[in-house]
Each structure stands twice: as structure tokens, then as C-alpha cells.
Amino acid sequence: MKKFKEIFQKPVFVKLFFANVTSQMGSIIGLTAFMFYLLDRFSEQPAYATLTEMMYSLPTLAVFFIVGVIADRMDRQKVAYHCDTISAVLTVCLLGAIYLGWMPLIFAVLFLRSGVQKFFFPAESAILQGVLSKDDYATSAGLNQMVMSLFMLVGNGIAILVYWSAGIYGAVLVDLVSFIISAILIKRCVIPEEVRLPNGHHTLKDLNFKFVIKDFSLGMKYILSSKLLLSLIGGFFVFGIVNGGFSVMPIFILKYKLAPETYEEYSILLGIVFGAGVLIGSVIASVLTQKFKFHQLIVAGLVFTGIFIIAASFASTTWLFLSVIFFAALGLPFVNIAIGGWMPSIIDPKMMGRVQGWISPLMMLSQTITLGLIAVSFPSMIKVEMLYWVVGGCILFVGVFYSIILPRFIKNEEVEIVQAIEKTV
């Protein structure tokens, strides 16, 4: 609690924290409500719900090569601010597209808005790295995880209530308001120039194709130079598969197996149960980061979660499924908080954006492929239980992989640091 109190005494962190909260809350409500809107309107075509999720992940593949470069070369505060303002404008366009009812236009606007939002996180995370100390990284990651768990706890319920009471237009309006509030908070931040512009002043004219490719390649070389960093980032490809599957399969197993007539009501309980698991896990993981090493928490969280996700596929009743999902959610914060606290401490602040620029496309590539495969194969070729086997198996694989290689790379890195110190002395 003392750590949380100390970090909230930093004005820039407070504004960025709540900017992130408002932006995420609106996006969760809008995206969730839109999925239920499609499931209601096109009940016999679950592929539309999957395509909605793809419109969130697919744009990363269109902008991945420039996202990190923009975050490192341009004013990071302005990048985050304009992400919110442009997203707000596109949300107004989304309202018009929904009113027209033309699905290609709706998906096109969702694609564009998602593409713009991809620039937000690398810029924001790079700013946080600059305004926080290394001792604050794990605390910040723990806070963000707790907020995400609260979204999971009440987000689906709020989304459905907004959808039921105000319809899809009301839910999208929540998106609009959230982006506006987030933009205002970011605009009011007072951030040192060395944090906003760690690599000096640049303009959009400077970022020609040759410059962008060179800078993007530099990020790749930086990652390859550290086996520890490379191994952590490599795991994000599998995390993308997990995100892709888990974004739709809980709703699918409720609608098409456990509760076909009442899946909307149970989805509220699912959000509460999953969010409660993540929230409790976040509190436990935040305490354990002070007692255990990051790689130990990552491995424990992955193995624990993987086992329970596979077990969820064998649930014969809705209540048993919800119980198993609670335990699966309990282990996720161990992974997220450990990685969130570890990564900023091993990345050069001048390279943070370009490293983040590689993480997102890896995750979104595998997430998009996963959603695409689900869209064409479910339910005609594969059963919903198989989705849980694949996702749980991927998590277990990464857990075993990390348990073998991370301790070795950490030891090698410690030796390299000692040798570098000895040379300087």
C-alpha cells in the first residue's frame, strides 16, 4: 500500500493512469456491446463477431513498422493526445456507419480507429518509463493489472446494461466520451522534454521510408542483441493466440453449448467471475513481486492458468465452467505484472517505442491468424472445446519453455554486467 501511495503522488503518472483508464473503459464497453449487437442481429453468423475482434488486431499489421519509430522520434505526449482525438472523430464516423447499416463501412471504420489506437500504448508506456523510477515499474504494472481486472469485473455487465438500455448508439457514445476525457488528461500533463523527445526533435518530413525502415531495423537488432529480451518478446506471439481465442471462446461456449437461451445474462456473471479472479490474483501477485523473482512468477502463472483453461473445456454445467474460469483468471496477473515490471528495467528508454513496436505486431499477427481460423472453422469443422485445448496448450508450452531458458539467460546477463563493470574499473 505504501508503494501505491507513493506512486500516486506523481502528478504525471496520475493523469496518464486515469487517461488510460477512461480510454480502456470506453473501448471495452463499445467493443463488447457491438459484439452482442452482431450476435443479436446475425445470430446464425458468428463469424461477424469474430471479424469484429479481427478489426481490433488486424490494423497492427498495417502500421507495425512505424508505430515504434513514431513513439521514439516524435513528441510522445502529442502522439498519445492525437491518438485520442483522432479516435474520437472516427467514433463519430462509426455512429454514422452503424446508422447506415452497411457492414463493410462499419468494419472499415473499426479498422481505421483501431489502427490509430495502436500508436497510443508505445507512446504512453515510453512516457511512464521516463517519469517513474525502476522501483515503481512493478507497482505501476500491478495497478494497471488491477484496473484491467476491474474492467473485466464490471465491463461486460456495464456494456450489456448500456446496450440493453441505450442500444448500440449509447455504447458507442461512451467510447466517444472516453476518448475525449483521455485526450484532455494527456494534454494537461507536464512532461520533461527529455522524456517526450529522448532522441531529439524530428518532424514528419524527417520520417521518410528509408529512415523508418532503418529505425525499425535498429529496434530488431536491439532485441536480437539480448537473449533475455528476445525470449520474453518471443512469448508474445503465443500470447496473441491466447488473446485471439479467449476474446470469443467464452461467449461461444455459453451461446452454443452451456446456456444458448441465457448466454447474455451468464456473460455478465462470466465477466464478474473472471474479473474477480484477476483482481484477487493482481493483489496476490503485487505482494509476491517483492518476494519472488519475475521469471518465477511468470512460469507459475502460465502453468497454473494453462491447466485450468484446458479443464474449462470439460465443464458440463455453467456454474462449473464459471468456477474453473475463476481459477484460470487467478494466474494471469502473475504473468502480466511480472512482465510489465521487468521489461522497462531491461530496455533503454531511447529504444522503448521501437521495442514495443515489435511486440504488438507479433501478438496481433498470431491473434489475427487465430481469429481468422476460428471464423472459417467454427462451428463447421471444430468444436468449441478444441479452442480451449489449443489455448491452454499454448500457455503450458510457453510456461515450460520459459522455465528452461529464462534462468539461463538471467545468469548470463548477470555475468555480462559484472564483466562490463570490471572493464570500466
C-alpha positions in Angstrom: 0.0 0.0 0.0 2.9 2.3 0.7 4.2 1.9 -2.8 0.8 2.7 -4.3 0.5 5.8 -2.2 4.0 7.0 -3.3 3.3 6.5 -7.0 0.0 8.4 -6.8 1.9 11.4 -5.5 3.4 11.9 -9.0 1.0 14.2 -11.0 2.1 13.0 -14.4 1.5 9.3 -13.5 -1.9 10.2 -12.1 -3.1 11.9 -15.3 -1.7 9.2 -17.5 -3.1 6.5 -15.3 -6.7 7.9 -15.5 -6.3 8.7 -19.2 -5.5 5.1 -19.8 -8.4 4.0 -17.5 -11.0 6.2 -19.4 -9.8 5.1 -22.8 -9.8 1.4 -22.0 -13.2 1.5 -20.2 -14.9 3.1 -23.2 -13.3 0.7 -25.6 -14.3 -2.3 -23.6 -17.9 -1.2 -23.4 -18.2 -0.3 -27.1 -16.5 -3.4 -28.4 -18.4 -5.8 -26.1 -21.7 -4.1 -26.8 -21.0 -4.2 -30.6 -20.3 -8.0 -30.3 -23.7 -8.6 -28.7 -25.3 -6.3 -31.3 -23.9 -8.6 -34.1 -24.8 -11.8 -32.3 -28.4 -10.5 -31.9 -28.7 -9.2 -35.5 -26.8 -12.1 -37.2 -27.4 -15.0 -34.8 -26.7 -17.6 -37.4 -23.4 -15.9 -38.5 -21.0 -16.0 -35.5 -18.2 -15.1 -38.0 -19.3 -11.4 -37.7 -18.5 -11.4 -34.0 -15.1 -12.9 -34.8 -14.5 -10.3 -37.6 -15.2 -7.5 -35.1 -12.3 -8.8 -32.9 -10.2 -9.0 -36.1 -10.8 -5.4 -36.8 -9.1 -4.7 -33.4 -6.0 -6.8 -34.1 -5.5 -6.7 -37.9 -4.6 -3.0 -38.2 -1.4 -3.7 -36.3 -0.1 -5.5 -39.3 -0.6 -2.3 -41.4 1.2 0.1 -39.0 3.6 -2.1 -37.0 6.7 -0.8 -38.8 6.1 2.8 -38.0 4.4 2.7 -34.5 7.6 2.3 -32.5 9.5 4.8 -34.7 6.9 7.5 -34.1 6.9 6.8 -30.4 10.7 7.3 -30.2 11.2 10.1 -32.7 8.2 12.3 -32.3 6.8 14.1 -29.3 5.4 11.2 -27.2 2.8 13.4 -25.5 1.5 14.7 -28.8 1.4 11.2 -30.2 -0.8 10.0 -27.3 -3.0 13.1 -27.4 -3.7 12.9 -31.2 -4.4 9.2 -30.9 -7.3 10.0 -28.6 -8.6 13.0 -30.7 -8.5 11.1 -34.0 -10.1 8.1 -32.4 -12.9 10.4 -31.1 -13.5 11.7 -34.7 -13.6 8.2 -36.1 -16.1 7.1 -33.3 -18.5 9.8 -34.7 -18.0 8.2 -38.1 -18.7 4.8 -36.6 -22.1 6.1 -35.4 -22.9 7.2 -38.9 -21.8 3.8 -40.4 -24.0 1.9 -37.9 -26.9 4.1 -38.7 -26.5 3.3 -42.4 -26.2 -0.4 -41.5 -23.6 -1.2 -44.2 -21.3 -3.8 -42.7 -18.2 -3.2 -45.0 -18.2 0.5 -43.9 -18.6 -0.4 -40.2 -15.7 -2.8 -40.4 -13.6 -0.2 -42.3 -14.2 2.5 -39.6 -13.4 0.0 -36.9 -10.2 -0.9 -38.8 -9.1 2.7 -39.1 -9.9 3.6 -35.4 -8.1 0.5 -34.2 -5.1 1.4 -36.4 -4.9 4.9 -34.8 -5.1 3.4 -31.3 -2.1 1.2 -31.9 0.1 4.3 -31.6 -1.2 5.1 -28.1 0.4 2.4 -26.0 4.0 2.6 -27.1 4.0 6.4 -26.6 2.3 6.1 -23.2 4.4 3.3 -21.9 7.6 5.1 -23.0 6.4 8.3 -21.1 5.7 6.2 -18.0 9.2 4.6 -18.2 10.7 8.1 -18.2 8.7 9.6 -15.3 8.9 6.5 -13.0 11.9 5.0 -11.2 12.8 1.4 -11.7 11.4 0.6 -8.3 8.0 1.9 -9.5 7.7 -0.3 -12.6 6.3 -3.3 -10.9 3.9 -1.1 -8.8 2.7 0.6 -12.0 2.2 -2.8 -13.7 0.3 -4.0 -10.7 -2.0 -1.0 -10.7 -2.7 -1.4 -14.4 -3.5 -5.0 -13.9 -5.9 -4.2 -11.1 -7.7 -1.7 -13.3 -8.0 -4.2 -16.1 -9.4 -6.7 -13.6 -12.0 -4.2 -12.5 -12.9 -3.7 -16.2 -13.3 -7.4 -16.5 -15.3 -7.5 -13.3 -17.8 -4.8 -14.4 -17.0 -4.0 -18.0 -19.1 -6.7 -19.6 -22.0 -6.1 -17.2 -21.9 -2.3 -17.9 -21.6 -2.9 -21.7 -24.7 -5.2 -21.7 -26.7 -2.8 -19.5 -25.8 0.1 -21.7 -26.7 -2.0 -24.8 -30.0 -3.0 -23.3 -30.9 0.5 -22.1 -29.4 2.8 -24.8 -28.7 0.4 -27.6 -25.6 0.2 -29.7 -25.6 4.0 -30.2 -25.4 4.6 -26.5 -22.5 2.2 -26.1 -20.5 3.9 -29.0 -21.2 7.3 -27.4 -19.5 6.0 -24.2 -16.5 5.3 -26.5 -16.6 8.9 -27.8 -16.7 10.5 -24.3 -13.9 8.3 -23.0 -11.5 9.3 -25.8 -12.3 13.0 -25.2 -11.6 12.7 -21.4 -8.4 10.8 -22.1 -7.2 13.4 -24.6 -7.9 16.2 -22.0 -5.9 14.4 -19.3 -2.9 13.8 -21.6 -3.0 17.4 -22.8 -2.7 18.7 -19.2 0.4 16.6 -18.4 3.6 18.5 -17.7 6.3 16.1 -19.1 10.0 16.9 -19.3 11.4 17.3 -22.8 14.0 14.5 -22.3 11.1 12.1 -21.7 8.9 13.4 -24.6 11.8 13.7 -27.0 14.6 11.3 -25.9 16.1 11.2 -29.4 15.8 14.9 -30.2 13.4 16.9 -32.3 12.0 15.4 -35.5 9.2 16.3 -37.9 7.0 14.0 -40.1 9.1 15.1 -43.1 12.1 13.5 -41.5 10.4 10.2 -41.3 10.7 9.1 -44.9 10.5 5.5 -45.9 14.3 4.9 -45.7 14.5 6.5 -42.2 11.6 4.5 -40.9 12.9 1.1 -42.2 16.3 1.9 -40.8 14.9 2.8 -37.4 12.6 -0.2 -37.3 15.5 -2.5 -38.2 17.5 -0.9 -35.4 14.8 -2.0 -33.0 15.1 -5.5 -34.3 18.9 -5.5 -33.8 18.5 -4.2 -30.3 16.1 -7.1 -29.4 18.4 -9.7 -31.0 21.3 -8.4 -29.0 19.7 -9.5 -25.8 18.7 -13.2 -25.5 16.7 -12.4 -22.4 14.7 -9.7 -24.1 14.3 -11.8 -27.3 13.0 -14.8 -25.3 10.4 -12.6 -23.5 9.2 -11.0 -26.7 9.1 -14.3 -28.5 6.5 -15.5 -26.0 4.2 -12.7 -27.0 3.5 -14.5 -30.3 1.9 -17.3 -28.3 0.1 -14.7 -26.1 -1.5 -13.4 -29.2 -3.0 -16.9 -29.9 -4.3 -16.8 -26.4 -5.8 -13.4 -26.7 -7.4 -14.3 -30.0 -9.1 -17.4 -28.8 -10.1 -16.0 -25.4 -11.7 -13.0 -26.9 -14.5 -15.1 -28.4 -14.5 -18.6 -26.9 -16.1 -17.8 -23.5 -19.1 -16.3 -25.3 -19.2 -19.1 -27.8 -19.2 -21.9 -25.2 -22.1 -20.2 -23.4 -24.1 -19.5 -26.5 -23.5 -22.8 -28.3 -23.2 -25.3 -25.5 -23.9 -24.3 -21.9 -26.6 -21.6 -22.0 -27.9 -21.0 -25.5 -31.0 -19.2 -24.3 -29.5 -17.1 -21.4 -25.9 -16.6 -22.6 -26.2 -12.8 -22.3 -27.1 -13.0 -18.6 -24.4 -15.5 -17.9 -21.9 -13.4 -19.8 -22.4 -10.8 -17.1 -21.6 -13.4 -14.5 -18.6 -14.6 -16.6 -17.2 -11.0 -16.5 -17.7 -10.8 -12.8 -16.1 -14.1 -12.1 -13.2 -13.6 -14.5 -12.6 -10.1 -13.2 -12.8 -11.2 -9.6 -10.2 -13.8 -10.3 -7.9 -11.4 -12.0 -8.4 -8.8 -9.2 -7.6 -11.2 -6.4 -4.6 -12.5 -8.5 -3.4 -9.0 -9.0 -3.3 -8.3 -5.3 -1.5 -11.5 -4.6 1.0 -11.0 -7.4 1.7 -7.4 -6.4 2.7 -8.7 -3.0 4.7 -11.6 -4.3 6.8 -9.4 -6.7 8.6 -8.3 -3.5 9.5 -11.8 -2.5 10.0 -13.8 -5.8 11.9 -13.2 -9.0 10.0 -12.1 -12.1 10.7 -15.3 -14.1 9.4 -17.5 -11.2 6.1 -15.6 -11.2 5.8 -15.8 -15.0 6.3 -19.6 -15.1 4.0 -20.2 -12.2 1.2 -18.1 -13.7 1.5 -19.6 -17.1 1.4 -23.3 -15.9 -1.5 -22.6 -13.4 -3.6 -20.7 -16.0 -2.9 -23.2 -18.8 -4.1 -26.2 -16.7 -7.4 -24.6 -15.7 -8.2 -23.3 -19.3 -7.9 -26.9 -20.6 -10.0 -28.0 -17.6 -12.7 -25.5 -18.5 -13.5 -27.3 -21.8 -14.7 -30.4 -19.8 -17.2 -28.4 -17.7 -20.7 -29.9 -18.0 -22.6 -27.1 -16.4 -22.4 -23.3 -16.5 -21.6 -23.0 -12.8 -18.8 -25.5 -13.0 -17.4 -23.6 -16.0 -17.5 -20.3 -14.2 -15.7 -21.9 -11.2 -12.9 -23.2 -13.4 -12.6 -19.9 -15.2 -12.1 -18.1 -11.9 -9.0 -20.2 -11.1 -7.7 -19.7 -14.7 -8.0 -15.9 -14.2 -6.2 -16.1 -10.9 -2.9 -16.9 -12.5 -2.9 -14.3 -15.3 -1.8 -11.3 -13.2 1.3 -13.2 -12.2 2.4 -13.1 -15.8 1.3 -9.6 -16.7 2.6 -7.9 -13.6 6.0 -9.7 -13.8 6.5 -8.9 -17.5 5.2 -5.3 -17.0 7.6 -4.7 -14.2 10.6 -6.5 -15.8 10.6 -5.1 -19.4 11.1 -1.4 -18.7 14.0 -2.2 -16.4 16.0 -4.0 -19.2 15.1 -1.7 -22.1 17.0 1.5 -23.0 14.5 4.4 -22.7 15.6 5.7 -26.1 14.5 2.3 -27.6 11.3 1.7 -25.7 9.0 2.7 -28.5 10.8 0.6 -31.1 10.8 -2.5 -28.9 7.1 -2.0 -28.2 6.7 -1.6 -31.9 7.8 -5.2 -32.3 5.7 -6.7 -29.5 2.3 -5.5 -30.8 2.7 -6.9 -34.4 3.9 -10.3 -33.1 0.9 -10.5 -30.8 -1.6 -9.2 -33.3 -0.3 -11.4 -36.1 -0.9 -14.5 -34.1 -4.2 -13.1 -32.8 -5.4 -12.3 -36.3 -4.5 -15.7 -37.6 -6.2 -17.3 -34.7 -9.4 -15.3 -35.2 -9.3 -16.0 -38.9 -9.0 -19.7 -38.4 -11.9 -19.6 -35.9 -14.0 -17.6 -38.3 -13.7 -20.2 -41.1 -13.7 -23.4 -39.0 -16.1 -22.8 -36.1 -18.6 -24.4 -35.8 -18.4 -26.3 -39.0 -15.1 -28.0 -38.6 -14.1 -27.7 -34.9 -15.9 -27.9 -31.6 -15.8 -25.1 -29.0 -13.9 -27.5 -26.6 -11.0 -27.7 -29.0 -10.5 -23.9 -28.7 -9.8 -24.4 -25.0 -7.3 -27.2 -25.7 -5.3 -25.1 -28.2 -5.2 -22.0 -26.0 -4.4 -23.9 -22.8 -1.8 -26.0 -24.5 -0.1 -22.9 -25.9 0.1 -21.3 -22.4 1.5 -24.5 -20.9 4.1 -24.7 -23.7 5.3 -21.2 -23.1 5.4 -21.9 -19.3 7.7 -24.9 -19.8 9.8 -23.1 -22.4 10.4 -20.1 -20.0 11.2 -22.4 -17.1 14.1 -23.8 -19.1 15.6 -20.8 -20.8 14.9 -17.7 -18.6 17.1 -18.8 -15.6 19.9 -19.5 -18.0 19.6 -16.1 -19.8 19.3 -14.2 -16.5 22.5 -15.8 -15.2 24.4 -15.0 -18.5 23.2 -11.4 -18.3 24.4 -11.0 -14.7 27.8 -12.3 -15.8 28.0 -9.8 -18.7 27.1 -6.9 -16.3 29.9 -8.0 -13.9 32.4 -8.2 -16.7 31.4 -4.8 -18.0 31.9 -3.3 -14.5 35.3 -4.9 -14.2 36.4 -3.5 -17.5 35.4 0.1 -16.6 37.2 -0.2 -13.2 
